[in-house]
Amino acid sequence: MPFQDWVWKNLLKKSDLVLAVSNGVGDALQRYDCKAVVIENGIVPRQPQSAKNQKFTVAFTGSLYSGLIDPVFLFKALEDLLTHSLLKKT
């Protein structure tokens, strides 16, 4: 077994759950005998179940680099949601 596979197997077996961004990545993780769950695009679409879930929050944990990672598309999508009354401005 190559060293990298050994590292991944020993690291992932200690995890309670491993999140994958696609079925392909999830399938690849299965070879390490871990519990992998696919959440495409990092979200699970759902309807709010209580007033607590009515608030819409956006969190970005990366870095913004001019010309590489641009928030314009996010702001455009939010503008469209507000324009079509699919999101309430608070």
Secondary structure per residue as TSV (DSSP state, phi and psi in degrees):
chain	resnum	aa	ss	phi	psi
A	1	M	-	360.0	125.6
A	2	P	-	-58.7	152.0
A	3	F	H	-55.5	-43.5
A	4	Q	H	-61.9	-40.2
A	5	D	H	-63.5	-40.8
A	6	W	H	-60.9	-44.0
A	7	V	H	-61.3	-50.1
A	8	W	H	-61.1	-44.5
A	9	K	H	-61.3	-44.7
A	10	N	H	-71.1	-31.9
A	11	L	H	-72.9	-47.4
A	12	L	H	-72.8	-27.0
A	13	K	T	-69.2	-17.9
A	14	K	T	-86.7	-6.6
A	15	S	-	-86.8	141.3
A	16	D	S	-73.0	-36.2
A	17	L	-	-156.2	141.2
A	18	V	E	-119.3	126.5
A	19	L	E	-94.9	134.0
A	20	A	E	-119.4	151.0
A	21	V	S	-93.3	-6.1
A	22	S	S	-154.6	162.0
A	23	N	H	-62.9	-35.2
A	24	G	H	-61.9	-45.0
A	25	V	H	-67.2	-41.5
A	26	G	H	-60.1	-43.9
A	27	D	H	-63.1	-40.9
A	28	A	H	-64.6	-35.1
A	29	L	H	-70.6	-24.1
A	30	Q	H	-60.5	-27.2
A	31	R	T	-67.4	-15.0
A	32	Y	T	-94.5	8.9
A	33	D	T	55.7	51.1
A	34	C	-	-125.7	163.5
A	35	K	-	-87.5	102.2
A	36	A	E	-106.5	133.7
A	37	V	E	-121.1	134.5
A	38	V	E	-92.4	124.6
A	39	I	-	-127.2	95.8
A	40	E	G	-64.2	137.5
A	41	N	G	59.9	15.7
A	42	G	G	74.4	12.4
A	43	I	-	-134.9	156.7
A	44	V	-	-120.5	107.1
A	45	P	-	-62.4	135.7
A	46	R	-	-156.9	162.5
A	47	Q	-	-90.6	141.7
A	48	P	-	-58.1	136.0
A	49	Q	-	-104.1	-7.6
A	50	S	S	-156.7	169.2
A	51	A	G	-61.0	-29.0
A	52	K	G	-60.3	-32.2
A	53	N	G	-91.7	9.0
A	54	Q	G	-77.6	-20.0
A	55	K	-	-80.2	134.1
A	56	F	-	-102.1	122.7
A	57	T	-	-127.3	135.8
A	58	V	-	-112.6	129.5
A	59	A	-	-125.1	129.6
A	60	F	-	-117.8	121.6
A	61	T	-	-107.8	9.0
A	62	G	S	-96.7	-157.5
A	63	S	-	-121.8	145.8
A	64	L	-	-97.0	125.1
A	65	Y	B	-122.6	127.6
A	66	S	T	-55.3	123.2
A	67	G	T	84.3	-12.1
A	68	L	T	-109.8	-56.0
A	69	I	B	-120.6	110.6
A	70	D	-	-120.7	123.1
A	71	P	T	-77.4	3.0
A	72	V	H	-56.5	-41.9
A	73	F	H	-66.1	-37.5
A	74	L	H	-63.0	-47.6
A	75	F	H	-64.6	-36.3
A	76	K	H	-65.1	-43.0
A	77	A	H	-63.3	-41.8
A	78	L	H	-64.6	-40.6
A	79	E	H	-60.5	-43.6
A	80	D	H	-63.3	-42.1
A	81	L	H	-61.2	-42.3
A	82	L	H	-67.5	-42.4
A	83	T	H	-61.5	-38.3
A	84	H	T	-94.3	15.0
A	85	S	T	56.4	30.7
A	86	L	S	-91.8	-7.6
A	87	L	S	-143.9	131.7
A	88	K	-	-92.1	135.5
A	89	K	-	-83.1	127.6
A	90	T	-	-115.3	360.0
